[in-house]
Amino acid sequence: MLSRQPHPKGKLQPTWEGPYVITHAYSGNAYRLVDAEGVEVPGSWKELYLKKFHA
C-alpha cells in the first residue's frame, strides 16, 4: 500500500509515500500500517488515503 502525503512540498514532488503493509483492518475501512522494516506507522489510515502498490 502507498499512503497519500497530506501536503506535497512542490508541484513535482511525489504525492504518495510507501510502500507499507497492512497489519490490521478495522471496521469503517481504517487500517494499521508498517513499513518495510517493520516499524509501525502512527495512527490508523482510511482507505481514501491508500492505494494498492504492485512491485
LUMKOL-323289 format. One record per atom (N, C-alpha, C): x, y, z; atom name; residue number from 1. Coordinates in nm, 2 decimals. Each point is the difference from the previous one (the first is absolute). Layout:
N
+--------+--------+--------+------+-----+
!   east !  north !     up ! atom !   n !
+--------+--------+--------+------+-----+
!      X !      Y !      Z !   CA ! NUM !
...
+--------+--------+--------+------+-----+
//
This chain:
55
+--------+--------+--------+------+-----+
!   east !  north !     up ! atom !   n !
+--------+--------+--------+------+-----+
!   0.08 !  -0.12 !   0.00 !    N !   1 !
!  -0.08 !   0.12 !   0.00 !   CA !   1 !
!   0.09 !   0.12 !   0.00 !    C !   1 !
!  -0.05 !   0.11 !  -0.06 !    N !   2 !
!   0.06 !   0.13 !   0.00 !   CA !   2 !
!  -0.09 !   0.09 !   0.08 !    C !   2 !
!   0.06 !   0.09 !   0.07 !    N !   3 !
!  -0.09 !   0.10 !   0.07 !   CA !   3 !
!   0.02 !   0.14 !  -0.06 !    C !   3 !
!  -0.11 !   0.08 !   0.00 !    N !   4 !
!   0.00 !   0.13 !  -0.06 !   CA !   4 !
!   0.07 !   0.10 !   0.10 !    C !   4 !
!   0.09 !   0.08 !  -0.05 !    N !   5 !
!   0.06 !   0.10 !   0.08 !   CA !   5 !
!  -0.10 !   0.12 !   0.01 !    C !   5 !
!  -0.01 !   0.05 !   0.12 !    N !   6 !
!  -0.10 !   0.11 !   0.02 !   CA !   6 !
!   0.02 !   0.12 !  -0.08 !    C !   6 !
!   0.13 !   0.05 !  -0.01 !    N !   7 !
!   0.03 !   0.13 !  -0.07 !   CA !   7 !
!   0.14 !  -0.02 !  -0.06 !    C !   7 !
!   0.00 !  -0.04 !  -0.13 !    N !   8 !
!   0.13 !  -0.01 !  -0.07 !   CA !   8 !
!   0.06 !   0.14 !   0.00 !    C !   8 !
!   0.14 !   0.00 !   0.00 !    N !   9 !
!   0.07 !   0.13 !   0.01 !   CA !   9 !
!   0.01 !   0.07 !  -0.13 !    C !   9 !
!  -0.04 !  -0.06 !  -0.11 !    N !  10 !
!   0.01 !   0.07 !  -0.13 !   CA !  10 !
!  -0.07 !  -0.08 !  -0.11 !    C !  10 !
!  -0.02 !   0.07 !  -0.11 !    N !  11 !
!  -0.08 !  -0.06 !  -0.11 !   CA !  11 !
!   0.06 !  -0.14 !  -0.05 !    C !  11 !
!   0.14 !  -0.01 !   0.00 !    N !  12 !
!   0.06 !  -0.12 !  -0.05 !   CA !  12 !
!   0.04 !  -0.10 !   0.11 !    C !  12 !
!  -0.04 !   0.03 !   0.12 !    N !  13 !
!   0.03 !  -0.10 !   0.11 !   CA !  13 !
!  -0.10 !  -0.11 !  -0.01 !    C !  13 !
!   0.04 !  -0.12 !   0.05 !    N !  14 !
!  -0.09 !  -0.11 !   0.00 !   CA !  14 !
!  -0.12 !   0.02 !   0.10 !    C !  14 !
!  -0.12 !  -0.04 !  -0.04 !    N !  15 !
!  -0.11 !   0.01 !   0.09 !   CA !  15 !
!  -0.03 !  -0.12 !   0.08 !    C !  15 !
!   0.07 !  -0.11 !  -0.03 !    N !  16 !
!  -0.02 !  -0.12 !   0.08 !   CA !  16 !
!   0.13 !  -0.05 !   0.06 !    C !  16 !
!  -0.01 !  -0.06 !   0.11 !    N !  17 !
!   0.12 !  -0.06 !   0.07 !   CA !  17 !
!  -0.02 !  -0.14 !   0.04 !    C !  17 !
!   0.10 !  -0.07 !   0.01 !    N !  18 !
!  -0.01 !  -0.15 !   0.04 !   CA !  18 !
!   0.10 !  -0.08 !  -0.08 !    C !  18 !
!  -0.01 !  -0.12 !  -0.01 !    N !  19 !
!  -0.12 !  -0.09 !   0.03 !   CA !  19 !
!  -0.01 !  -0.04 !   0.14 !    C !  19 !
!  -0.12 !  -0.03 !   0.04 !    N !  20 !
!  -0.04 !  -0.05 !   0.13 !   CA !  20 !
!  -0.07 !  -0.13 !   0.00 !    C !  20 !
!  -0.01 !  -0.07 !   0.11 !    N !  21 !
!  -0.07 !  -0.12 !   0.01 !   CA !  21 !
!  -0.11 !   0.02 !   0.10 !    C !  21 !
!  -0.12 !  -0.05 !  -0.03 !    N !  22 !
!  -0.11 !   0.01 !   0.09 !   CA !  22 !
!   0.01 !  -0.11 !   0.11 !    C !  22 !
!   0.00 !   0.04 !   0.12 !    N !  23 !
!   0.01 !  -0.10 !   0.11 !   CA !  23 !
!  -0.14 !  -0.02 !   0.07 !    C !  23 !
!  -0.09 !   0.09 !  -0.01 !    N !  24 !
!  -0.13 !  -0.02 !   0.06 !   CA !  24 !
!  -0.10 !   0.09 !  -0.07 !    C !  24 !
!  -0.12 !  -0.06 !  -0.02 !    N !  25 !
!  -0.11 !   0.07 !  -0.07 !   CA !  25 !
!  -0.11 !   0.02 !   0.11 !    C !  25 !
!  -0.04 !   0.12 !   0.01 !    N !  26 !
!  -0.11 !   0.04 !   0.09 !   CA !  26 !
!  -0.13 !   0.01 !  -0.07 !    C !  26 !
!  -0.11 !   0.00 !   0.07 !    N !  27 !
!  -0.13 !   0.03 !  -0.07 !   CA !  27 !
!   0.00 !   0.15 !  -0.04 !    C !  27 !
!  -0.07 !   0.03 !  -0.11 !    N !  28 !
!   0.00 !   0.14 !  -0.05 !   CA !  28 !
!   0.11 !   0.02 !  -0.09 !    C !  28 !
!   0.07 !  -0.10 !  -0.05 !    N !  29 !
!   0.10 !   0.01 !  -0.10 !   CA !  29 !
!   0.12 !   0.08 !   0.05 !    C !  29 !
!   0.05 !  -0.03 !   0.12 !    N !  30 !
!   0.12 !   0.06 !   0.06 !   CA !  30 !
!   0.10 !  -0.11 !   0.01 !    C !  30 !
!   0.13 !   0.03 !  -0.02 !    N !  31 !
!   0.10 !  -0.10 !   0.01 !   CA !  31 !
!   0.12 !   0.05 !   0.08 !    C !  31 !
!   0.07 !  -0.10 !   0.06 !    N !  32 !
!   0.13 !   0.03 !   0.06 !   CA !  32 !
!   0.11 !  -0.05 !  -0.10 !    C !  32 !
!   0.11 !   0.08 !  -0.01 !    N !  33 !
!   0.10 !  -0.03 !  -0.09 !   CA !  33 !
!   0.14 !  -0.01 !   0.06 !    C !  33 !
!   0.09 !  -0.08 !  -0.06 !    N !  34 !
!   0.14 !  -0.01 !   0.03 !   CA !  34 !
!   0.08 !   0.02 !  -0.12 !    C !  34 !
!   0.12 !   0.06 !   0.02 !    N !  35 !
!   0.09 !   0.02 !  -0.12 !   CA !  35 !
!   0.08 !  -0.13 !  -0.03 !    C !  35 !
!   0.09 !   0.00 !  -0.10 !    N !  36 !
!   0.07 !  -0.11 !  -0.04 !   CA !  36 !
!   0.09 !  -0.06 !   0.11 !    C !  36 !
!   0.04 !   0.09 !   0.10 !    N !  37 !
!   0.09 !  -0.05 !   0.11 !   CA !  37 !
!  -0.08 !  -0.05 !   0.12 !    C !  37 !
!  -0.14 !   0.01 !  -0.01 !    N !  38 !
!  -0.08 !  -0.05 !   0.11 !   CA !  38 !
!  -0.03 !   0.11 !   0.10 !    C !  38 !
!   0.03 !   0.12 !  -0.03 !    N !  39 !
!  -0.03 !   0.11 !   0.09 !   CA !  39 !
!  -0.15 !   0.05 !  -0.02 !    C !  39 !
!  -0.08 !   0.00 !   0.10 !    N !  40 !
!  -0.14 !   0.04 !  -0.01 !   CA !  40 !
!  -0.01 !   0.15 !  -0.03 !    C !  40 !
!  -0.09 !   0.03 !  -0.09 !    N !  41 !
!  -0.03 !   0.14 !  -0.04 !   CA !  41 !
!  -0.10 !   0.05 !   0.10 !    C !  41 !
!   0.02 !   0.12 !   0.06 !    N !  42 !
!  -0.09 !   0.05 !   0.11 !   CA !  42 !
!  -0.14 !   0.02 !  -0.06 !    C !  42 !
!  -0.10 !  -0.03 !   0.08 !    N !  43 !
!  -0.14 !   0.02 !  -0.03 !   CA !  43 !
!  -0.06 !  -0.11 !  -0.09 !    C !  43 !
!  -0.12 !   0.02 !  -0.03 !    N !  44 !
!  -0.07 !  -0.09 !  -0.10 !   CA !  44 !
!  -0.03 !   0.08 !  -0.12 !    C !  44 !
!  -0.01 !  -0.07 !  -0.11 !    N !  45 !
!  -0.02 !   0.06 !  -0.13 !   CA !  45 !
!  -0.13 !  -0.04 !  -0.07 !    C !  45 !
!  -0.07 !   0.09 !  -0.05 !    N !  46 !
!  -0.12 !  -0.02 !  -0.07 !   CA !  46 !
!   0.03 !  -0.05 !  -0.14 !    C !  46 !
!  -0.09 !  -0.08 !  -0.06 !    N !  47 !
!   0.02 !  -0.06 !  -0.13 !   CA !  47 !
!   0.02 !   0.11 !  -0.11 !    C !  47 !
!  -0.07 !   0.12 !   0.03 !    N !  48 !
!   0.01 !   0.11 !  -0.09 !   CA !  48 !
!   0.14 !   0.05 !  -0.02 !    C !  48 !
!   0.09 !  -0.02 !   0.09 !    N !  49 !
!   0.14 !   0.05 !   0.00 !   CA !  49 !
!   0.10 !  -0.11 !  -0.04 !    C !  49 !
!  -0.05 !  -0.11 !  -0.05 !    N !  50 !
!   0.09 !  -0.11 !  -0.03 !   CA !  50 !
!  -0.03 !  -0.05 !  -0.15 !    C !  50 !
!   0.10 !  -0.05 !  -0.06 !    N !  51 !
!  -0.02 !  -0.07 !  -0.13 !   CA !  51 !
!   0.09 !  -0.12 !  -0.01 !    C !  51 !
!  -0.04 !  -0.09 !  -0.08 !    N !  52 !
!   0.08 !  -0.13 !  -0.01 !   CA !  52 !
!   0.13 !   0.03 !  -0.07 !    C !  52 !
!   0.10 !  -0.07 !   0.04 !    N !  53 !
!   0.13 !   0.01 !  -0.06 !   CA !  53 !
!   0.04 !  -0.14 !  -0.05 !    C !  53 !
!   0.04 !  -0.02 !  -0.12 !    N !  54 !
!   0.05 !  -0.12 !  -0.06 !   CA !  54 !
!   0.14 !   0.01 !  -0.04 !    C !  54 !
!   0.08 !  -0.08 !   0.07 !    N !  55 !
!   0.15 !   0.00 !  -0.03 !   CA !  55 !
!   0.03 !  -0.09 !  -0.11 !    C !  55 !
+--------+--------+--------+------+-----+
//
